[in-house]
Amino acid sequence: MQALLALVRTDLVLYFSNRRAILITLAAPILIAAFFGSVMGGGPKKPASVPIAVVNQDTGDFSRRFSQSLASDPSFSVQSVDAATATRLVREGKVRAAVGIPPGFGDAAMAALLSGGKRPQIALQFDPSQATTVPMVNGLLAQHVVQSLAAGSPMKSMSLPFDVQQSEVTAEGEARNYNAYAHSFAGMGVQFVLFMGIEIGVGLLLARRMGLWKRLRAAPLSRGTLLGSRIVSGTLIAMILMLGIYAAAMVFFGVRVQGSIAGFFGVLLGFSLLASSFGMLIAAFGRTPEATRGIAILATLLLVMLGGAWVPTFIFPEWLQQATLVVPTRWAVDGLDGMTWRGLGFEAAAGPIAAMIACSAVFSWIAVKRFDWEE
């Protein structure tokens, strides 16, 4: 045990002696997580209105009521323009969609509603890169058309007979909004700490190339003690880095542990062990520093991509959401999400912790068995 602790202490001193590397290791995930968090919504705030262009060629009373109804809707930022300008604004990406109301639309729509005549058409042009907003625009347009028709008709029941009260569901019993920074810091922390684990594995191979491992093996130390010391020191380094990353998230971006504190630290520890053992595993298969880096880049990108580090896994197709349950980084990201913005209890962290510890044990066992002491 004394030999193991001495080796771990040496690794920690060597790693943290390079202050510039430590600063870059911490700064990179913080900056990228801040970018992803702001893109995906950032902290609690009012939803942004959707910019649309409206070409209204109807000259009746319906036209006036419809324009007023759209202008009063906070979901829209409306520009009233001509047809050519509307198409140009959509093409340039300055509005999400352009709505075209043809002449006589109000009268034709009322006639179709009352007597079943031919229904007039509204032209909708949209930016294909923003196609996800089209269902929302269609739904709101239907609401405003019905309300505008009803306002000029004795059939007041044509207006929507209900209101929708929306609320976000995060921490139990608390009215808190979703903070996208919580997920982005989980994802970027997982990604960059995995890269740190790889560097520890590559450092192991470089030490072997310089003959340091031959000297250590001359001492009465087992293979498991030598590699185990690297796994322990890598776990401690990863834990310190994750704590530093989350400290920045909490101070500057309002991220909070709304769930179990013990669960949060348990997930961090489980992932830190996973990252360290993953670095050893890659080193055992890579055999040389150069080959290890090539394998590591591909393996790490696949792990973070499939684990939901870049985008939440609920965006994935259903079959892929089920398939990625075997990916250990999925458990890390889900566990951190559960302990932060979801506000779940320790029981929600137990599964991810157990899964990551099991993967770490398998990775470590394979690394010890496959590692070659001679290059």
N, C-alpha and C positions, 0 to 999 in steps of 0.2 A: 504493500500500500504506500509506503514511503517513496518508493521508486516511482510509482504511478503519479503521486502528487507532485514530485519534483519535475517530472516530464511535463505535466500539465502546467505548472507554474512557469516553466521555461517557454512553453508555447504562448502563454498569455503575455508574458513580458515582451517577447519578440513581436507579437502581433500589434500590441498597443504602443510600441515604441515608434511606429511610423504614423505620426499624427496626421500627416497630409492624406495618407490612404484612409485613415479612419474618418476624416472629415468628408472625403469624397464618397465613401461607402454610406455615410449617413445622409449626405445632401442629395444624392441621386434619387433614392426612393421618395424622399420628402417632396422634392420639386416635381417629380413625375406624378406622384399621388395627388399633389395639389392641382396639377393640370387636369388629370382625369376626374377628380372630384368636382372641379368647377364646370367641366363639360357635361357631367352627368347630373348636375343640379346644384352642387355645392350645399351650403347650409340651408336652414329653413328660410324660405322667402316666398313671396307671392309668385304664382306661375306667370311666365311671360305670355303676353298676348300674341296671337298668330297674325302676322301681317298678310292681308289679302287685298286684292284690287277688285273693284266692283264696276261693271259696265251696265248701267241701268238705262235701258231704252224705253221703259214703260213710262207713260206720261200721266197715268191716272192717279187716283187717290191712293191706290195700293203702293205706288212707287214712293210716295212721301212717307207712308207709315213704315214701309219696309226699310227705307234708308235710316229713319229714326231708330228703329228697332235694332238694326245692326250697329249703329254708332253708339248705342247705350250698352252694348254687350262688352264687358271687360275681356272676354276671351278673344276678341278680334281687334286688330288695328287696321282700320279701313281707309283705303284710298279710292276715291271716285274718279275714274279716268275713262278715256275712250278705248275702243277695242285694240287698236294698234299699240297703244301705251301699255295696256294690260298684258298683252302677249310679251312685250319687251321686258317688262318688270319680272315676269315669271322666268323668262329665258336667262336673265341676268342674276337670278337668285335673290332679288330684292323683296319679293313676296312669295309666300308658299303656294298660293293659288289665285286664280282670277275667276270671278263669277260673272256670267253674262245673262242679264235679264232681257228677254226679247220684247219688242213692242206688243202692247195689248196682253201682257202676261197675266195681270191681275184679273181682268174680265174672263179670259180663257180658263184660268185656274178655278175661278168661282163657278163657271158654267160646268166644268168637268166634275167639280165636287157635288153640285146640286143635281145635275141631270145625267151625269155619266158620259159627257161628251169627250172629245179628243183632248188628251192632257198635253199642255204646253211643256216645252223642255227648257231647262236652265243649262247653259253651257258652263262646264267647269274645266279649266285648264290648271294643271298643277306641275310643280317641280318634281321630276322623278326621284331626286335624291331625298325628297321630303314626303314620300308616298304614305308614310304612316300617319300623316295628319289628315289625309283625305277622308277617312271615316268620321273623324271629329267634325270636319267642315261640313260634310253632308248632313250629319245629325243636327248641327246647329242651324244650318240653312233651312231644314225642314221645320224646325221649331219656329224660326222667325217668319217663314212664309205663312204657316198656319195662323200664327198670332196676328199677322198683318191682315190676312183675309178675314179673320174673325172680328177684328176691330171695325171693319166696314160692313158687317153682316149682322142681322138679328140673331143668328145662331151663335150665341156667345159660348156655347159648349165646345166650339171648335178649338178654343185655346186649351193648352195643356192643363189637365185638372190636378196637377200635383207639382210639388217642388222636390228637389233632391238636395239633401244635406250631406255633404261629403266630409269625411274625416280620415286621417291616416292612422294606421294601426302599427305601433312600434312597441315600446315598453309597456308592459301590462299595468293598467290603472293610471297611465300618465298620458296626457294629451301633448305628445311631442311629435315634431315633424321629422321625416327621414332626412338624415344628413349623409349625402352621397360621399363625403370625405371619409366616413367610417369604412365603407367598402373599398374605396380606392387605396387607403392606407393599408388595409389588410392585404390586398392584392399585390401592391408594389413592395410591401415589406416581405411578403413570401418570395417574390421573384428575386429581389436583390440579396436576401439572406441565403437563398439557394446558390446564387453565384458565389457568395462568400464561402460556402461549404465546398464548392468546387475548387476554389483557390487553395483551401487547406489541403485537399487531396493532391492537387498539382504540386504544392510545396513539399508534400511527402515524397513524391517521385523525384523532385529536384534534389532533395536531401539524399535520396538513395543514389542518384547519379554522382553526387560529390563524395560518396563513400561514408557519409555520416552514420548510415544505418549499420554498416559493417562494424563500426566502433561500438555502437549501442548493443549490437547482438553479441559482442564479445563479453558483455556484462551478463550476469545471471538473470536475464529478463526474457520472459516468454513472448511469443508472437502476439498473443492476446493482450499482454500488458503494454507492449509498444504501440500497437494500433489502437488499443483502448484508450491510451492517454490522449491520442489525437482526437478521438471521438468525444471524450470528456471536455477537452479544451475547446474544441469546435462548438460544442453545445453551449458552453459558458459564453463564448464570444457571440454566438448567434443570439442568445438570450439578452445580452447587453445591448446589441444592436437593435433588436426588436423593441426593447424598452425605450431606447433613445428615439426611435422612429415614432412610437406612440406618444412619447412625451411631447414631441413637436406637434403631433396631430391634436393633442388635447389643449396645448397652450395657444396655438395659432389658428386652429380650424374647428374648435368646438366639439371635437369627438369626445364622447363620454362612454364609460363602461356602465351601461344601464342594466346589465344583467348581473350574473354572479362574478364577484371579484376573484374568488378562488378558481372558478371555471376559466376566467380570462387568463390568469397566470398559468393554469394547467395547460391550456391550449398553447400558450407561448412556449412553455417548456417542452411539450410534446413535439411542436414543430421545430424547435431548436435542435432537439435530438435527431429528428428526421433529417434536417438539413446537413448536420455533421456526418451522419452515417451515409447519407446520399453521396457526399463528397468522397468518402472512403470507397464506396461501391464503384463510382465512376473511375477512380484511380486504379482500382483492381482490374477493371476491364480495359481501361485505356492503355495500361502498361508503360507508356511513355508520356511525358508532359505534353508533347505536341498532339498526340492522338487523343489524349484525355480531354484537352480543350475542345477539339472538334466534336467528340461524342457528347461532351457536356453541354455545349450550346444547343444542339438538337434536342437532347433529352430535357433540358431545363425549359426550353421554349414550349415543348409539347406539354410538360407538366403544368406550367403556369397558364397556358391557353385553355387546356381541358379542365383545369381546376377552378376556372372562373376568376382568375386573378385580374384579367383585363376587363371583362364584362361579366355581370352576374349570370350565373348558370340558368336562371329562369328564362333568359332570352334564348337559350339553346332549344332545338327541337326536342320533343318528349323522349325519343329514343336515345338521344345523346345525353340528356339529363340522367337517365338511368345508367347508361354505360360509364359515365364519368365517376360513378360512386366507387369504382375500384382505383381511382387516381388519388394518391395520398394528399396532394395539395388541395383537392376539393374539400377534404375534411378540415384542413387548416383554415381555408377561407371561410367555409360555412361556420366553423367553430368561432372564429373571431367575429363574424357578422352576428352570430347568435348572442355573444357576450356583450357586444357594443350596441348597435342601433336596434336590434330586435328585442333586447332586454330579457333574454331567457335565463332560466335557472341553471344550476350546476348539472342537472340531469341531461341538459342539452349539450353540455361540453363533454360528458363522460364518453359518449360514442366516438367523437373525433379524437379525444386523447388516447383512448384504447387503440383505435385504428392506426394512429401515427406511431405509437410505441411498438405495436406489432410489426409495422413496416420497418421501423428502425432496427428491431431485433433481427429481422430477416436480412436487411441490408448489411448489418454489421457482421453477421455470421458468414455471409457470402464473401464479404471483403476479406475477412481473416483467412478463409479457406483458399481464396484465389490469389491473394497478393503474392507477387514474386519478389523475393529479397534481392535478386540479381536482375539487372535490366537486360 
